[in-house]
Amino acid sequence: MEQGKILDIAIKAGTLLLRFGAETYRVEDTITRICNSYGLTCEAFVLPTGIIVSVEGKNGISSICKRISSRTVDLTRISYLNDLSRKIAREAPEYDEVIKELNRISELKRYSNSTIIACCALTAFVFVTLFGGSFAEALTAFFIGAVLGLLRLVFSKSISFPFIEYFAGGFVAGILSWLINSFAPQINPYIIIIGAVLNMLPGVALTNGIRDLLHGDIVSGLARIGEALMVVAVIAAGTGIGLTLLFLGGAVR
Amino acid sequence: MILFLKSFILAFAGSVSPAIVLNIEKRLLHWAGLGGALGYCIALAIDPFSGALSVAQIFTGTVTVGIYSELMARRLKAPATVFCVPGIIPLVPGVSAYQTMQSLVADNLQEASAYAVNTIFKAFTIAFGIMIVSAVFRFIGKIKIKPPDH
């Protein structure tokens, strides 16, 4: 196979992995494994925001650089890409076959929108109960969780700038739970806020960051941990600003 | 017993529903839920009647989830992250976070900072627990003799 095609496969697989929330070492590992299995020596340098690959073969040295602008988490795609890279290492299949498989993976269906909203709502319900809230509080959280799930879908469609969806989520959760509290004083707003924003917490970024650090990818590890802290700070800021506005406006006292 | 059954079901739902939001494969869904439920119940078993999970409880729970996900990753041929990420969600220090917020709004800064430190400490306990398990499994993996064709 031509060197350019091998590089194409490697960078496509790497980009997909990074975009769907794989750890840095896994991306580097996959790219190196793909290039090696077609007989090229390869160095890959991966950051959370981009990939640089350089390969050396019969036709000299060629390299490619790819920026990644948005990252989400998709456990299905990571798992399929993992299978694909194992298959490439084992059988070294033809270019067309690999590209077809990569396209299939990037076009996999997600769960339907209503399922995702229902799951956001269910998460909020479950965690308010786990944290010791009453049934009424859990039901309120269920409702707010659904609203946050809806917000998540809206923001995932229109990419404005990063972190805005977290700010909006915190803001809405703060305002809604206090408004409900002003009608029904027995409902504790804080426990509802925590339960509802739990969906947005950056668990993946944090654990991936720690795993990267463990593998010696210090730059990516710190970047991911920084991202996780930023998300938490933005959620807190959103909630805080929402509450302050409510108190200022005199809607709640 | 009823407490454990209730926690098991809640923790199962509490890891399955975030897992769906993160788009997990259907064949792995119940395994991810089982990991979360297992971790939470073992954390609970140490001290069943505590209001919020303590650091020691969270650490034990996280290590359980970590070991479970590394084993399942080998058994079901999927990356460990797939089980690990939903599994730790029930252990998130939500109660401490909520106490922090409550005292912050009540203008009780001293109490709030104590709770905030507690929350951050617990969050890093989770990360650290995952790290330890993953380090140990990497170590074991290196000892094992590699198959000759690789």
Interface residues (C-beta under 8 A of the other chain):
Chain A: G21 A22 E23 R26 V73 D74 L75 T76 R77 I78 S79 N82 D83 A89 R110 Y111 T115 I116 C119 C120 L122 T123 V126 F127 T129 L130 F131 G132 G149 Y190 I191 I193 I194 G195 L198 N199 L201 G203 V204 L206 T207 N208 G209 I210 R211 L213 L214 T239 L243
Chain B: S7 L10 A11 A13 G14 S17 P18 A19 I20 V21 L22 N23 I24 E25 L28 G51 K77 A78 P79 T81 V82 C84 V85 I88 I89 P90 V92 G94 V95 A97 Y98 M101 Q102 V105 A123 I126 A127 F128 I130 M131 S134 A135 R138 H150
